[in-house]
Amino acid sequence: MTIEPHPLLSAYYADRGERVAFVRALFDRTAGDYDRINNWFSFGSGDAYRRRVLAKAGFGPGQRVLDVATGTGLVARAIAKLQKGDGKIVGLDLSAGMLAVARARLPLDVVQGRAEALPLPDGSFDALTMGYALRHVADLATTFAEFKRVLAPGGRVVLLEIGRPSGAFAYGFAKLYLGHVIPALARVATGRDGAALMHYYWDTIDQCVAPTVILEALHEAGFEDVECRTELGMFRNYLARKPR
């Protein structure tokens, strides 16, 4: 059964078959500006937050890590700091433009591909990460099955995400800031493509399925120790482990 992370967003693509091409082109066009926009988005705290979450999840030296939807390598860079030169990181992304930026900023192996069909061997990684991109896949069930396939027994998954706040005030603030302020800043500083990226970013957050759906999909894929940790009502970290 297909489990979409959000319904079809007809403002961006006419049918589901166009989703992959739309997402690839959007991120290709905005790769050079992505880190700057992300820094505004996170009030400059993103790097410290990513390192803290990953350290708490047990990332460190000696691990083989696959960073899915690596983008410009923000999560991969945080992992590299925790590894201190001892370990391997592979960054995978749909967008060639994003991979070019990631490779320029961090000496990691990069692979162009989709989360739903990872072009990598079975059992080849000790851990897998995905930063703020689960909303961009076509099917959670297929994606999580692929995650489990490429992990070694006992391998861990850590998915950093942003979810729609539940409270009315928090939701109103998030909608104003993420849905209007950040796109406006992006338009002034980077042009129409940056604004389009941030509008799409907010709409996927706003329309994303509930955390319970994501947790159930991880369970159904065969993961154990599945949990969701939430900070400030909207920053969600999904954790799971492949059985030993």
C-alpha positions, 0 to 999 in steps of 0.5 A: 500500500502506498503511503504518501507524505502529503496529498497531491499539491496541484499548485506545483504539479498537475499529477503525481507523475510530475512530482519527481521532475518538479522537485529535482528542478526546484532544488537544482535551481536553488542549490546555490542559495539554499544554505543562506535561506536555511540559515534565516529559516533556523535563526542561525541555530541549525548547525548546533541543533543538528549536531546535538540531535545526532550526538544524542542519537549516538553518531560518532567515529567509525561509522558508515553513514548514508545521508539520504536527500543530503542536499548541500550536505548540512546534515553530512557536515554535522556527522563529519564533525562528530566522526572527527575524521574516522568514518565514511559518509555517502550523500545521496540526492535527487538533485545534481545541483545540490550534490555539486554544492555538497561535494564542494563543501565537504569531501564526501562520496555522492550518489544521485538517486531517489530514496525510493530506489537506493542504488546501493548494496544491501546491508552496507551502512551502520546508520542512515539519516535524512534531514527535512526531506521526508515530505518530498518522497513519493511513498513512505512504505517504499522509502522505509523498505529501502532504508531497511535494506541498505542498513546492516543488522542493528543499523539506525535511522534518524529522520530530522523533520519539521511538522505542523504545530498542533496549537492554534497560536503556534500554527499561526506563527509558523504559517506567518513566518514559514509561509510568508516571511521567509518566502518574502526574504528569499524573493528579495535576496535570491529571486523567484526561485528561492521564494517558490522553494520556501512556499513549497517547503511550507505547503509540504509541512502544512499538508504532511501526514501526522507523526503517527502515520510515519511511526506506523510506516516505520513499524510496518517496514520492520523497524524496531525501537521506533519513536518520535522526539519533538522539540518546540512543538514542531521539530521532530526527530524520528528514530528507529533500528533495524533488528539485529 
